[in-house]
Amino acid sequence: MNYAPPDLRVATEAPALIRVRNVTKSYGANRVLDGVNLDVRQGEVRCIIGPSGSGKSTLLRCLNALTDFDSGAVVLDETRVGYTERNGVLKPWTGREAAAFRSRVGLVSQHVNLFSHRTVLENVIEGPVQVLGASRASAMRSATDLLSRVGLADKHDSYPSQLSGGQQQRAAIARALAMNPRVMLFDEATSALDPELVGEVLGVMQALASDGMTMVVVTHEMRFAEEAGDRIAVMDAGRIIEDGPASEIFSRPRQPRTAEFLKDHFRFAPAEGRRDRA
């Protein structure tokens, strides 16, 4: 299927914190990412939407050096992801270099991965103490503030098994924020939650967006993308087929595939110009 080139005007509007250039990734004969270009500015909420299997999660993992890509470049805050230049030659990162980079990028996925044998507070202070070298007292003060910020002020001494799914995800967000990340990545953070718990996690994400946190959000929550997203990238078959302000993508999509995808996720009420989640 042929698509028009994506609109990448954001690249000229302001310096980008994240720059993705012509990134490709294949697993055998399956090309998961096919020449992806994307910019994310400081303080921007960048939502990535599209059908399952379109490459959204793979792209997010490339931003965090969790997945190697075959060609192209990813630059975050002037650091070329995955490589260090030595004597004019690009050398793949060592495990230590990759881990150091990941400490600057928060990641919250649908799989919470909290330490089950540690309390919520201990989960949050682990990274600052073990990775950043913060004192335990300082880390505990910061963790206390963060847990209050995500609505878990009364859960310091609880273990993950004692929390609801939504509470576990909010604890995971606090744990990621404890590392003072330059950017937060969310990979379908609400997809494994019961419907009644989704709102509490989206509320925390909305608050982060309002506070100016740079965020890249892979999501099927179209209401959140429409209301919290600054710009939307639409992916299909490993490519970004449309890229623009949220208001334009949701009201005037240029690509038929985008319109088809949104129709599958919204019920339109043309007379009122309103959308309801399907």
MARLOFI-83414 format. One record per residue: x, y, z of N, C-alpha, C, O in turn; residue in one letter. Coordinates in steps of 0.02 Angstrom, whole numbers, plus 50000, padded with zeros to 5 digits. Layout:
BEGIN
XYZXYZXYZXYZA/...
! end
This chain:
BEGIN
500434994150000500005000050000500445006250000500935006550038M/500295011149958500695017149953500415022749996499815023749998N/500865026250031500665031750074501055037950053501605037550026Y/500745043850067501105050050058501635050650113501545047850167A/502185054250101502695055050153502405058350215501975062650209P/502625056250274502365059350335502565066550341503085068650316P/502155070550376502295077550388502775077950448502585076250504D/503385080250436503875080650490504065087950503504635089550518L/503565092450499503705099550508503955101250578504285106350588R/503805096850626504045098150694504795099050697505045102550740V/505155095950650505885096350650506125103550642506675105150664A/505735107950610505945114850598505655119550649505845125450649T/505215117350693504885121850740505305123250801505275128850827E/505685118550825506095119350885506595113550886506475108250857A/507155114650921507635109050927507295103050960506905103851008P/507435097150935507115091150960507535087851014508155087551008A/507215085551068507555081751119507725074751093508255071951108L/507255071951054507355065351023507295066050948506835069250923I/507775063150912507745063150839507835055950814508325052650831R/507355053650776507375047050746507435047950671507025051450641V/507945044950640508055046050569508135039450532508615035650542R/507645038050489507685032450442507855025850476508275022050452N/507525024550532507675018450570507315012450541506715012750526V/507685007050533507395000750509507554995250559508064995350593T/507104990350562507214984550604506834978650574506244979250559K/507184973050566506864967050539507004961150585507534960750616S/506514956650588506604950150619506534945050564505974943350544Y/507094942550540507074938150482506804942050422507064947350405G/506294939250390506004942450331505474947650350505214951150306A/505324948250414504804952850436505104959650454505454960250504N/504984964750412505234971450426504744974950473504204976850452R/504944975850535504514978650587504514986250585503994989450595V/505094989150571505164996450563505454997650494505954994650475L/505135002150457505315003050386505445010450371505015013850343D/506035012850390506225019750376505835024850418505535029450390G/505845023950484505465028250528505835034750543506435034650559V/505475040450538505735047050556505265050150607504655049950598N/505545052850661505125055750714505545060650754506125059550768L/505235066250774505535071050819505085071950880504475071850874D/505395072750938505035074251000505375080151033505965079851048V/504995085451044505275091351074505245091151151504845087351179R/505665095151183505655095651255504965097751279504675102551254Q/504695094051329504045095751358503455093451318502885095051335G/503575089951264503035087751219502765080951240503135076551263E/502105080051232501795073451240501675070751170501245073151134V/502065065651153502045062851085501705056051089501985051351117R/501105055551063500745049151064500845045550998500825048550944C/500945039051003501025034750944500445029850943500365025950990I/500045030150891499455025850887499485021850822499895023150778I/499055016850817499025012750758498825005650776498805003950835G/498685001650727498464994750740499004990550774499594992150769P/498794985250807499264980650837499724977750784499514976250728S/500364976950801500844974250754501124979250705501464977350658G/500994985650716501234990750668501934993150683502214997050644S/502234990950739502924992850754502994997950811503545000250825G/502444999750843502455005050894502915003250953503345007150972K/502814997350981503214995351039503944994351021504384996051061S/504074991750962504774990950940505114997650935505684998350956T/504765002650907505055009350903505215012050972505745014950983L/504755011151019504865013651087505485010351118505875013651151L/505555003851107506135000351135506785002551103507315002251135R/506755004651041507355007451009507565014051042508155015551047C/507075017951064507235024251096507595023151162507985027351184L/507475017451193507755016051259508345011151256508575008651307N/508585009651196509145005051186509004998051212509464994451230A/508374996151214508184989351233508154984851172508194978751178L/508084987851113508084984151050508574987351002508544993450991T/509024983450974509484985950923509104986850857508664982750841D/509264992050820508964992850754509494991650701510094991950715F/509264990150641509714988050588510074993850554510664993250537D/509724999350544510025005150511509665011450533509135011150564S/509965017150517509675023550538510005025950602510525023350623G/509705030950634509995033850693509445036250741508925038650720A/509585035450806509165038250858509615042550902510125040250927V/509425048850911509815053450952509365056151007508825058850993V/509585055551069509215058251126509665063051163510185061051189L/509465069251165509845074451201510585074351180511035074651222D/510685074051114511345074151082511755067751093512335067451074E/511455062651123511785056151129511525051451076510925050351071T/511975048751035511765043950984511645037251018512105034151045R/511025035051016510815029051053511135022851022511075021650962V/511465018851065511725012451044512455012451022512745007151014G/512745018451013513425018650986513835024251019513565029351039Y/514475023051023514955028151045515485028950990515735023950964T/515645035150974516145036350923516845036150953516995039951000E/517265031750928517955031250950518405031550889518385027250845R/518825036750888519295037750832518935037850765519165035050715N/518345041150765517975041850703517575035750682517285035650628G/517555030650725517185024450709516655023450762516785024250822V/516045021650740515505020350786515575013250814515595008450776L/515605012750880515655006350914515015005050953514785009450989K/514724998950948514124997450987514254998251061514804996951086P/513745000551097513805001351169513954994851204513744989451183W/514334995351257514404989751304513764989351346513364994051346T/513684983951382513114983251427513094988751479512554991251496G/513674990851504513714996151554513495002851524513135006651556R/513705004151462513525010451430512765010751417512455015951427E/512485005151396511765004951384511375005951449510875009551450A/511605002851502511265003551567511295010651592510815013251620A/511865013951582511935020951603511455025351565511155029951594A/511375024051500510905027951460510185026851484509805031651490F/510005020651498509315019151518509125022451583508535023551596R/509615024151624509465027551687509195034551675508905037551720S/509295037151614509045043851597508365043651562508075048851547R/508115037651549507485036951512507025032351552507175026451560V/506465035051576505985031051613505555026951565505345029451513G/505415020751583504995016451542504475013051586504635009851636L/503845013851567503295010451600502905006551547502645009451500V/502884999951555502544995751506501944992351539501794993451597S/501604988151500501024984651528501244979451579500834977251620Q/501874977351578502144972551626502504976551680503044979351668H/502224976751740502464981351791503174979651814503594984151819V/503314973351829503984971151848504254974551912504854975951916N/503824975851960504064977952025504394972052061504224966352047L/504854973552106505164968252145504644965752195504434969452239F/504434959452188503884956852229504064956152303503614956252345S/504704955352318504924954352387505094960752423505334960652479H/504974966452390505124972952420504504977252423504054976652381R/504474981552474503904985952481503904991052424504394991752387T/503344994652419503294999852368503855005052378504185006952329V/503965007152439504495012152452505175009452433505575012952402L/505315003152450505955000252432506044999652357506595000452332E/505504998152321505534997952248505735004752219506125005152172N/505465010052247505585016752220506285019252235506575022752193V/506565017452293507225020052310507795015852281508375018052283I/507645009952255508165005452230508615008852178509225008752185E/508305011752126508695014752072509125020552095509725020552082G/508845025552129509255031152152509835029152196510385031952191P/509735024152240510265022152286510795017952249511395019252255V/510575012852212511035008052181511355010652117511935009052102Q/510985014652078511235016952013511505024052016512045025451990V/511135028552048511335035552050511775037352110512075042652112L/511825032752158512255033952215511975038752267512345041652307G/511315039652266510995044052315511015040852384511035034752390A/511005044952435510975042252503510275039452514509795041552483S/510235034652559509585031552573509095036652600508505036552582R/509325041052643508885046152672508605050852618508015052452617A/509045052952573508825057452518508345053852472507835056652452S/508495047552456508065043752411507385042652443506875042752408A/507355041552508506725040452542506305046752543505695046452535M/506625052452552506245058752550505935059852482505355061752475R/506335058752430506085059552362505535054552346505035056352316S/505635048252368505135043052355504475044652389503945043452361A/504515047252450503905049152486503515054352448502905053952442T/503865059352421503535064552382503225061652318502665063352300D/503595057252285503355054352223502745049852234502275050052195L/502745046052287502175041652301501565045752318501005043752300L/501655051352351501085055852362500835058652295500235059452285S/501295060252252501125063152187500705058352145500275060652107R/500815051852152500435046952112499865043852152499555038952130V/499715046752210499135044452249499255038252289498775034552303G/499875036952309500035030952347500355032652414500775028852439L/500175038252443500495040452505500395035452561500805035252607A/499865031552558499715026852613499935019752597499755015052632D/500345018852544500545012052523501295010952528501555006152499K/501655015052565502385014352570502595007352589503055004552559H/502255004552638502474998152666502114992152637502194986552660D/501714993352584501354987852552501814984352502502284987352475S/501674977852491502034974152440501624974052376501014974852379Y/501944973152318501574973352255500964968752254500454970552225P/501004962952285500444958252285499834960952323499284958452315S/499944966052364499404969052403499084974952367498624978152394Q/499314976552307499074982252269498624980052212498704974452186L/498164984352192497784983152131498244984252071498784986952078S/498014982152012498404983251951498554990551939499104992451919G/498054994851951498155001951941498655004851990499055009051972G/498625002552052499105004752102499815002452085500295006152095Q/499874996352060500534993952039500824998251983501414999851984Q/500405000151936500655004351881500855011251906501345014151882Q/500475013951954500665020451981501315020052021501715024652020R/501415014352055502055013352089502625012852038503175015452050A/502495009551981503005009051929503165015951900503745017251884A/502675020251893502795027051869503225030751919503705034251900I/503075030151984503475033452036504195030952034504665034752041A/504275024352025504945021452022505335024351963505925025951970R/505015025051905505355027951847505525035251859506065037551840A/505065039051889505185046151902505745047251952506075052551951L/505855042451996506375043152048507065043852017507525046252050A/507155041851954507795042251921507905049051886508405050051853M/507425053651895507455060251863507585059651788508075062451762N/507155056051753507285054751682507195060951639506815065551656P/507545061051583507465066451534506815065651496506515070551474R/506585059351489505975058051452505655051851482505995047351507V/504985051551480504625045751503504305042251443503985045451401M/504415035751438504115031651386503575027251417503675024151468L/502985027151385502435023051409502225018351352502025020551298F/502285011851365502125006851314501485003151335501514998251372D/500915005551311500275002451326500205001251401500034995751423E/500335006451440500365005751512499705003651544499705001251601A/499155004551509498495002951538498174996851506497624994951525T/498504993651458498174988451418498014982251459497554978551441S/498394980851513498274974851552497814976051612497704971451651A/497564982151618497164983851677496414982651665496174983051608L/496064981251719495344981051715495094987951697495394992951717D/494544988551659494304995051635494215000251690494345006151679P/493984998151749493855002951802494505005751833494475010651871E/495085002651817495715005051845496115009251796496605012451815L/495895009451733496265013051682496295020451698496825023651690V/495745023351720495705030551731496205033151782496465038651773G/496345029251834496795031651886497515032251860497885036651880E/497705027651815498375028051786498415033651734498895037451733V/497905034351692497895039751644497885046551678498165051351652L/497565046851737497565053151774498255055351795498425061251792G/498665050451817499355052051835499755054251774500145058951777V/499645050751718499995052651656499785059551633500195063451609M/499145061151640498895067751622499225073151665499405078451640Q/499305071651730499625076451774500355077551755500605083251757A/500695072251736501395072851714501435077251652501875081451646L/500965076151606500955080251545500845087551562501175091951533A/500405088951609500255095851629500865099051662500955105151658S/501285094951694501885097451728502465098551680502995100951701D/502375096851616502895098151566503385092451556503905093451526G/503215086451580503655080751568503655078751494503115078251464M/504235077751465504275075251397504065067851398504345063851436T/503575066151356503305059351358503195056751287502975060351243M/503365050451277503195046851216502735041151237502935036751276V/502125041151212501605036651237501335032351181501005034951135V/501455025851184501125021151139500475019151173500485016551229V/499915020151140499285019051174498725017351125498735019351067T/498235013651151497595012651116497045016851149496465016351130H/497225020851199496745025251233496685031651192497045036551204E/496225031651144496165037251098495955043651133496165049051113M/495535043051184495325049051220495925052551251495985058651247R/496365048651283496965051551312497405054651259497645060251267F/497505051151203497925053751150497655060251123498035064951109A/496995060651116496685066651088496735072551136496865078151116E/496645071151201496605076651250497285078551278497405084451291E/497745073651287498395075151318498955075751268499455079051282A/498875072751209499425072751160499505079451126499015082651107G/500125081651119500275087651079500295085951005499995089450964D/500645080550990500685078250921500585070750920500735067250968R/500315068350864500145061250857500525058550796500515061450742I/500835052850806501135049050750500715042750741500595039050789A/500485041650680500085035750665500515030750627500815032350576V/500565024650655500975019450623500555014050592500015012350616M/500805011450537500495005650504501035002050465501415005250427D/501074995550473501554991350436502264993950441502634993950392A/502464996150501503154998150514503335005150492503915007050495G/502835009050470502975015750446502535020750482501985019150504R/502785026950487502355032450511502005035150450502315038150406I/501345034150447500965036050388500665042950395500465045950345I/500645045550456500375052250467500645054950532500715051250581E/500795061450533501125064450591500905071750594501025075550547D/500595073750649500385080650654500075082250722500055077850765G/499845088450731499525090350794498925085950808498575083750762P/498805084550872498245080250891497585082750863497175078850840A/497485089350866496845092150843496725090650769496155089550748S/497265090450729497185089050658497085081550645496665079650605E/497485077550679497445070350666496745067650682496475063650645I/496455069950738495815067250759495215070550725494675067650722F/495305076550698494735079850665494785079650590494275079550555S/495405079750563495495080050490496065075550468496565078050441R/496015068950479496555064550457496645064850381496145065050345P/497265064950359497395065450287497415058750253497245058150194R/497615053550290497695047050260497065042650271496815042350327Q/496825039350220496245034850228496355029550281495885027750317P/496975027050287497115021850337497025024650408496795021150453R/497225031050419497125034150484496385034850500496175033150555T/496005037150451495285037950461494955031250477494515030850519A/495185026050443494905019350455495065016950525494645014250560E/495695018150547495895016050614495485019850667495245016750715F/495415026350659495045030250709494305028350710493995028250762L/494045026750652493345024550650493245018150690492725017150722K/493745013750688493705007550726493745008650801493515004550841D/494035014450822494135015750893493665021050921493645021950982H/493295024450880492825029550902492155028350869492115025750813F/491615030250904490965030950870490875038350858490905042350905R/490765040250796490695047350780489975049550787489505045950770F/489895055650812489235058950815489285065450776489365070750807A/489245065250710489385070950668488965077150684489215082750679P/488345076150705487915081950718488185086250774488085092350773A/488515083150821488775086950879489535087850875489825091350916E/489855084650825490575084850821490905081550881491435083650902G/490595076350908490825073250969491025066050954490775062850908R/491495063450995491695056550988491585052951054491705055851107R/491355046851051491305042651110491725036451099491745033751043D/492075034151152492465028151145492005022251126491475021351156R/492225018251077491845012351059491955006951111491675001451105A/
! end
